[in-house]
Amino acid sequence: MAASPCASGLSVRKSEDITELIELFSKTQYRAKEVSPRMETIEKRCLELFARDYKFSIIHNSNGEVCGHYPRQIVFLEYECVDVDRDRFESTVQISKLQDLVSRSKLARCRGRFVCPVILYNGKHICRSSTLAGWGELYGRTGYNYIFSGGSDDNWTDSEEVPDDDSAIRNRDTQLFDKVRGHDIKLLQYLSVRYICDLMMENKKVKFGLNVTSSEKVDKAQRYADFALLSVPYPGCEFFKEYKDRNYTAEGLVFNWNQDYVDAPLTIPASFTQKLNIDWTQYQSWDLVEQTQNYLKLLLHIINNDDDCGLLVHCISGWDRTPLFVSLLRLSLWADGAVHANLEPAEILYLTIAYDWFFFGHMLPDRLSKGEEIFFFCFNSLKHIVSEKFSVVRKQRKYSHFRDGDLTVEDLCQLQSRDRGSVSSLSSDFSLITEEADCAADPVDMFFNQPQASSWRKIPASTPSTAVWCKQGALDEQLSHPVSDAKSSGSSSSSRSEHGAERTSSSPLAVPSRM
């Protein structure tokens, strides 16, 4: 049945909203203290979308005083607004205490990107952050004397310091880490986070021979021993330049694990590996599609446990790989009706682009200029997670409910950019950031076509665990890209692919041509 004129007009309006959002996102680096009227409109829209399903409070970050590249109004979801006769999962967190813990803990993590709850699922907080700050950043961000001035601001921690077997010879560096990481641990505990998923390829990020960041898994004092630490190394944004160069083909694109800086092995508790039908010993042979699928399955399995514990996901800076998996989690849970149940497809898409990517500091202008299109990969990979194997409930997923006139994934994928050269912003390789640094880039055009009245059907993919969407008119033009089973090589290249064969796009959707 054709959509009514009113419904059709509403769909076009939503499509235009997303077009305008991506256009702004592609040309503007978000900073909390430099907000335009257009950004304020987007902020208001995000709050309205959260309010459709949740009662929430706000962690105030008006001028970036808590974190310069976090939202000005950080949403803390308290509970889901449901009918009175349904069970309701409600957070026990008090917003005033949370705001205080946030202010105290921000120095513990790289760039001040503290542990921030972003999704509420069955009463569990799914959080995001950067990795732990190293000593260089800690000393650079605050005066050493201030930390140990004995001010009342820190007195509440003194009686609960993490013990150290070598306390008699503890030096000032160790005391500093005890102080700031103690705040971080208290914040994690207050949010009932037990599982920490670390996407870093390294144990510590090293630049110019110095350890500029650390991670929970190599904390020498074992301060994070009470948490379940999962090391799930995933390629950084630089790897997605090769994804773009291969005509946006993720099948067969395998990371080279033999590079010198890669020293973080895959480490997952046996209780998880035994319950998922995945051969984790083969992780270095997975291509980008299979690696993303398996990591997402793991995260969904963790949050679907019977316990009440939350999850933290982080990479180095927390603005490339972290939003990739946060966004996929939000969209996958939405497809199950488990979160944001009252949002339509265009609305959840708008929310995750604006909140999970834009307002949490993803540097899209910089990434586009370098061809590091992890943002595009996120949404172009949705076709790989429509299988029921990615469902946390046993019922039909929302992907079957797209109607004529709805915003489709194709609309998002119709992106086009012009090569404007490099920009002067910092990449995710660096630990330290100067808030006043000029990270502006020349505009990069980024748009997609208006939605067409088209219906979609699910067709078999190249592997049993995935399915792809194809328009009715193009159903016979089915693409097939078997997963590469090549083993890791010693090549200096960060990826491997079959040579001598013409590559085609991995997507049944139109792939942008780049000028």
N, C-alpha and C positions, 0 to 999 in steps of 0.2 A: 504494500500500500504506500502510495506517495505521501511524503511528509506534508503537513499543512503549511500554508504560507507563513503563518506565525512561527511555527517550529523551524521552518527553513530559514527564516530571517534571523532567529535566535542562534542557529548553528553557524551562520555566516558571521554574526557578530563575535561569537566565541573564537572563530577562526581568525578574525581580524585582531582580536585581543592577543592571541598567541603570536601572530605575525609581528605586531608592534613590540611585544615583549622580547622576542628573539632579535629583532632589529636593534633595540636598545642594548641588549645583552652583548651583541656582537661588536658594538662600537664603544661600549662604556665599561670601565673597570669599577665595580662597586666599592665604595668606601662609606662607612657609617657616618662619617662627619661631612660628607660631600653629597648630600641627597637633594635631588631635583624634584620638582612637582610631579614628574612622571613616575619617579621612584616611589614617592609617597602614595600615588594612586595604586601602584602595584602592591605596596605594603598593605594598604587597606583591603585590597582584593584578597590577598592571602589570608588575612585575619577573618574575612567573611567566609572564605571556604573552610577554614578550620572550624569556625563556629557552627557550620552545618551539622557537624557530628560530635563536637567535643565541647566540654566546659574547660576553659584554660585560663591560666594566669600569664603574666608577662614578666620576663626578666629584662629589666631596663638597661639599654645600651645606647642611649639617645645620641651621643656624640662619639661613639666608639670607645668610651672610657673603659669598658670591660674587654672588648676586642674590636679592633678597628676594621676587621673584615668578617664580622658576624652580623646578623640582622640587628637593626636598631631596636626592634621589638622581638625578642626571642620568645617563641611560644613554648610554654610548658603545659603539656596536655595533662589534665587532672583525671578526667573520666569521660567515658562516652555517654552521650545523651541518648538514652534508650527508653523504651516503654517501661512503665513501672512494674509490669509483670515479668520482665526479663531480668536475668542476672546482670549486674553491673560491676565492672572492675574499676575500682577507684584507687588512685594513688594516695599514699599516706604522707607524701612530701609536703612540707610547709614552704610556701614560696619565699617568705622572708629569710628563713634559714638557708634555703637553696641559694638565694642571691648572695648571702654572706659567704657561703662555701665557694661559690663561683669566684668571687672577688679575691679570696685567699689563695685559690688553687691555680689561677691562670699562669703564674710564673713557672709552673712545673712542666708545661708543655710548649713545644716548638711554636714560635710566633704568638704565644699567648692564647692559642686555640684550645681552650679548656674542654673538658668532657661536657657535651651538651645533648640533652635528650631531644629527639626529633620525631620519633614514632612511638605511639602507645598501642601495644598489642596484648590483649588479655591481661591488662594490668602490668605488663612488663615494659620497661623503657628500653628502646633501641637508641643508642647514643652514638655520637660521632666526635672526633677530636683530631688533633695532630699527634705525633709521637712525643715521647718525653724529650725535654730540652737537655742539651749537654751543658757542661760547665761553662763553656765559652758564652753561650747565650744567657745563662743565668747571671753571670757577672756583668754582661753587657746591658742587661735590662734593669738591673737594680743595684743600688749601692750595697756593698757587702756590710758596711757598718749598720745600715738601716735594718737589714735582716736580723742582725743580732743586737739591736739596740735595747732589747728588753721591753719594747713597747707593749701596751696592753693588747694591741691587735693580734699578737701572736701567743699570748699567755695561755690561751685555752688548749694549745697543742702540747705544751711542755710536759705535762704529766702523762701523755700518751705517745711518746716518741717510740719509734720502732727500735727494738733493742739491737745491739751490735755486739757480737762476741769479742771484738777487739776494742771495746769502749775505752780502755785505758790509754790507747794510742790513737784514738780517733782524731783526725785533723779537721781543720776548718772546712775543707771541701766536703768531707763526709757529713759534717753537721749541716751544711747548706742543703745537701740533697735530702737529708733526714727531714729538714724543715719543710721544704717546698713539696717534696713527694708525699710527705705525710698529709698535707692538705689535699693533694690529688686523691690519695687513697680514701680519705674521709668523704670526699665528694662521690667517688665511685660506690662506697658502701652506703651512703645515704640514698643513692638512686637504686640500690639493690642490684647493682651490676656485678655479675660473677664471671662472665665470659668476655675475654678480650681478644679480638681477632685482629692480628697485626698483618697488614698487607705488604710490609716493607720487604725488599729483596736483600736488605742488609741487616746485620745485627745492630750496627751503628753507622750513621751516615758520616763519611769521611770526605773532607774537602781540604786540599793542600796539606795532607798529612795530619790534619787535626780531626778529632771526633766532634762534629758540630751538633749531632743529635744522638740520642740513645734510644732505648726501647725497654719495655718491661721485661722482656725475655732475657736480657743481659744485665739487669740490675744486680750489681755485685753483692749488695746487702740483702738480696732476696726479699725486698719489701713487698713485692707483689706475689709472694708465694701462696697466699690464700685465694688467689684468683685462678681460674682455668685459662691458661695462656695458649692461644692457638697461633702458630706461625704459618700463615698461608701466603707465601710470596707471590706477588702479582706484578706484571710489568708496569713501569711508570709511564707517564704521558709521552715520553720521547719515543717509545715503542710504537705508538699509534701513528707516527709519521710513516712507518712502513705499511701500516694498514691502509692509509690513504694512497700511498704510492702503488699499492697492489690493487688499485681500482676498488677500494673499500671491500676487499675480499678477506674475511677473517678465517675462513676455512683453509687449513694448510699453513697458516701463519704461526710458526712455533718459535718461541723465545729461545735464544742461545744461553743456556744456563752455565756455560763454561767461562763466562767473563769474570775478570778478577774481582770486581766489586761485589759479586753475588756470593754471599756467605751465610744466608739464612735458609736453612733447610725447612721443608714442610714438616711441621710438628703438630699433630692433632691427637687429643686423648683417645685411647682405644675405645672408650665407651661410645664415641661418635663414629669412628671408622668402621666398627663392626656392624653398625645398624644401617649403614648406607651401602647400597650395591655399587660401590666404586672401588676400582683398584688404584689406591692412592700411591702405590709404589711406582706407577707409570706417569706421575704428574709432569715430569720433564719432557715427556713426548706428546703431551696434549697440545692441540692448537688453541688459538685464542677463544674460539667458540666453546670447545669442550671444557677448557679451564674455567671460563666464566660460568658455565652451566653448573659445574661440579662445586665451585665455591658458593654459588647461590643456593644450591641444594643443602650444603652444609649449614649455611646461615639460617635457612628456613627450618632445618631440623633442630638447631640449637634453640631458637625462640619458641618452637612448638613442644619443647620438653614439658614435663608435668610440673617442674618446679616453678617458682615465682621469680626467678633471677633474670636480670636484664643482660643486654649485650652492648659492648662497645666495639665499633669498627673504626680503624684508623690506618692511615699510611704515614708518609713523612709530614707533609704540610697539611694534609686533610682537605685538599680542594681539587683533587683530580680523581684518584682511585676511590677515595672515600665517598664522594657524591655518586660515583658510578654505582656502587653497591647499595648505598642508601636509597637511591632512586629506584633501582631494580627491586629492592625489598618493598618499598612503598607501593609500587605499581603492581607487583605480584600479589601482595596482601589485599590490595584494593580489588583486584580481579576475582579474588575469593570472597569478596564482601566482608573481609575481616577488619578492614580499616576504611575510613572515609566512605562509608556505605551509601551516603546520600549524594555523592558527587558523580556527575556524568563524565564520560571519557575525556571531553575537552577540558573539563574543570580540574580533574586530577592531573592531567598533563600540564596545565597552566601552573598548578600549585608546585609540582615537583621541579619544573624548570625554574620558576621564580625563587622558590624557597630553598630547595636542596642544592641548586647550582649557583644562581645569581647572587642571592643574599648571603651565601656562605663563601663567597670570594673566589669562585672559579674564574680564572683569567682567560675568558673566551677570546678576546681580541688578540692576545698574545699567542694562544694556542692555534688559532686560525692562521695567523701570519707564519707560524712555523710548521703548519700542516699536522699538528699533534691533535687529531680530532677524536679525542676520547669522548667528548660530549655527543658527537654524532654517533659514535659506536654504541653508546648506551641505548639510544632509542632505535637505532637500526637493528639492534640485537634482540628486540622484544619478540620477534618472530621465533626466536630460538627457545623461549621459555613459556610457550603457551600450553605445553603438555601438562597433563594432570600430575606428572611427577614433580611439578613445581607448586602443587597445591597443598595448602595446610588443612583443607577441608575436603570432604568427599562429596562434592556437588559440582554442578556445571559452573564453569568459570565465566566471567563476564565477557570474554572475547567473542562469544556467540551472539551478543546482543547489539552489535553495531547495526545501525539502521542507515538507510539512504539519507545522505545529508550530514551524517555524523562526521566529526573530524577523524581522520584516519592517520595511521602511522605514516602513510605515504606523504601526507601534507607536511609533516615535520621533516621528512627526508628530502624534500625538494629544496635543499640548501645550496646556495651558490655564493662563492666568495672570490675576490680578486687578490692576487698576490701583491701585497703592499710592502714587502720587506720585513725585516725584523724590527722589534720594538725594544724599548729599554727597561722592560720589567724583569723581575727575577723569576727564574723557573723553579720547579719544585725541588731541584737539586740543592738549593741553598736553604740554610737554616734561619739566617737572620734577615729581617726585612726592615727597611726604613720607612716609616709611615709617610714621610714627606716625599719619598722618591717618586719621580715622574714615571708612572707605569702606563701612560696613555699611549694608544696606538692610533695610527691612521685608520679611518673607518673601513670596515670590511663588510661588504654587502652580504646579507644572509636572509633569504626569504624562501617561502614555499607557496605553491599554488593553492588556490581556493579549492575546497573539497568538491569533488565531483559526485554525482549521484551514482554510486557504484556499490555493488554488493560483494562480499568477500566470502570465500570458502576455505576451509582448512584442507591442505593437501599433504601427503607424506613427504617428509624431508629425507635427506641423505642418511640420517641415522634414526633409529627407532625412538630415541628419547626426545626428538624435536618435531615440530611441525611448523609449516610456514603458511603465510596468508597469500592468496593469489586472487586477483580479480577474475570474475567469471569469464570475461572475454579473453583472458590470457591463461586460462587454466591448463591448456594443452602445452604451454611453453614452460614446463616445469624444469627447474634448475636442480642439478645434482652436483654436490662437492664433497666427496668422501674425505673423512678426517685423515690427515696424514699420520702415518705411524713411524715416521722417521725418528731416529734416535738423535740425541744431542751430539753436536759436532764441536770441534775445536776451532771453528772459524771465528774470525774477529767480528763477523757480522752478527747482529743481535737477532736475526731471524733466518729461517730457511724456507725455501719454496722450491717447487719443481721448476727447473729452468728449461727454456726452449719451447715451452707451451704457452699459448696466448691465454692470459688470465681473463676471466669474466667476473662480473660482480657476484657477490654472495647473496645479494638481495633480489627478490622478485619485484621489489619496488624500484622506481626510477632512481638511479644514482646520479648525483650532481656531476656535471662536467665543470672542471675547474679551468679558469682562464690563466 
